Amino acid sequence: MLVIAILQIMMDYLTQFKDWVISLGEKHDVDPLILGSLYFISKISCFTLLGFVLKNIRAKKPFLMLILFAGVCFTLPYVYVMIVGRNIPFWVYILIGLIFIYGAFTIWKKVADKQKLVDVKSPV
């Protein structure tokens, strides 16, 4: 009986969360399904491309285009919100800008650290 009660409470919370997300989507003219799909796909693509960047760094091949594509993948859902969204508070734009800056810095830092590691390991 306790397990059934806990499951019922969890289902109620999930339903409330779903209703809240849908109401936000309607309020700001953003489709939650599209945004969630873009977010999921963009993160998988970004990490996959970063893997290829690291592979190219180790092989001493060009990697600039891969970094640019990773950046585009990272920003895709946020650009969607900025273009399609309506009545979005100003602080959301500031938050998105900070996410862009943090994402660029993180990608740059990972690539730079990996490049230093590869340069230390190479006998040349």
C-alpha positions in Angstrom: 0.0 0.0 0.0 2.8 2.4 0.8 4.5 1.8 -2.6 1.2 2.5 -4.4 0.7 5.7 -2.4 4.3 6.8 -3.3 3.8 6.0 -6.9 0.5 8.0 -7.0 2.3 11.0 -5.4 5.0 10.7 -8.0 2.5 10.6 -10.8 0.7 13.6 -9.4 4.0 15.6 -9.4 4.9 14.5 -12.9 1.4 15.6 -14.1 1.8 18.9 -12.4 5.3 19.4 -13.9 4.0 18.5 -17.4 1.1 20.9 -17.0 3.5 23.7 -15.8 5.9 23.1 -18.8 3.0 23.2 -21.2 1.6 26.4 -19.7 5.0 28.0 -20.0 5.2 27.0 -23.6 1.7 28.5 -24.3 2.6 31.7 -22.4 5.8 32.2 -24.4 4.8 30.7 -27.7 7.5 28.0 -27.4 6.6 24.4 -28.2 8.0 22.3 -25.2 8.3 19.2 -27.3 10.4 20.9 -30.0 12.6 22.6 -27.3 13.1 19.4 -25.4 14.0 17.5 -28.6 16.4 20.2 -29.7 18.0 20.2 -26.3 18.5 16.5 -26.2 19.7 16.2 -29.8 22.0 19.2 -29.4 23.8 17.9 -26.4 24.4 14.5 -27.9 25.7 16.1 -31.1 27.9 18.5 -29.2 29.6 15.8 -27.1 30.0 13.6 -30.2 31.6 16.4 -32.1 33.9 17.2 -29.2 35.0 13.6 -29.2 35.9 14.0 -32.9 37.8 17.2 -32.1 39.9 15.4 -29.5 40.5 12.6 -31.9 41.7 15.1 -34.6 43.9 16.9 -32.1 45.7 13.6 -31.2 46.1 12.8 -34.9 47.3 16.4 -35.6 44.5 17.0 -38.0 42.5 20.2 -38.5 39.7 20.6 -35.9 38.4 24.2 -36.3 35.2 23.3 -38.3 34.3 20.6 -35.7 34.6 23.1 -32.9 32.3 25.5 -34.8 29.8 22.7 -35.4 29.9 21.7 -31.8 29.3 25.4 -30.8 26.3 25.5 -33.2 24.9 22.3 -31.7 25.4 23.6 -28.2 23.5 26.8 -28.9 20.6 25.5 -31.0 17.9 25.2 -28.3 18.7 28.6 -26.9 18.6 30.2 -30.3 15.2 28.6 -30.8 13.9 30.2 -27.6 15.4 33.6 -28.6 13.8 33.5 -32.1 10.5 31.9 -31.4 9.8 32.9 -27.8 7.5 35.8 -27.0 7.1 37.7 -23.7 10.3 36.3 -22.4 11.8 38.2 -19.4 15.0 40.1 -20.0 16.9 38.0 -17.4 16.3 34.9 -19.6 18.3 36.6 -22.4 21.1 37.4 -19.9 21.0 33.8 -18.8 21.3 32.5 -22.3 24.2 34.9 -23.0 25.9 33.6 -19.9 25.3 30.0 -21.1 26.9 30.9 -24.5 29.9 32.4 -22.8 30.3 29.5 -20.4 29.9 27.0 -23.2 32.5 28.7 -25.4 34.9 28.9 -22.5 34.4 25.3 -21.5 34.9 24.0 -25.1 38.0 26.1 -25.5 39.4 25.0 -22.2 38.8 21.3 -22.9 40.4 21.6 -26.4 43.3 23.6 -25.1 44.0 21.2 -22.2 43.8 18.2 -24.5 46.1 19.9 -27.0 48.7 20.5 -24.3 48.4 16.9 -23.2 48.9 15.7 -26.8 51.9 18.0 -27.3 53.5 16.7 -24.1 53.1 13.1 -25.1 54.4 13.5 -28.7 58.2 12.9 -29.1 58.6 15.7 -31.7 
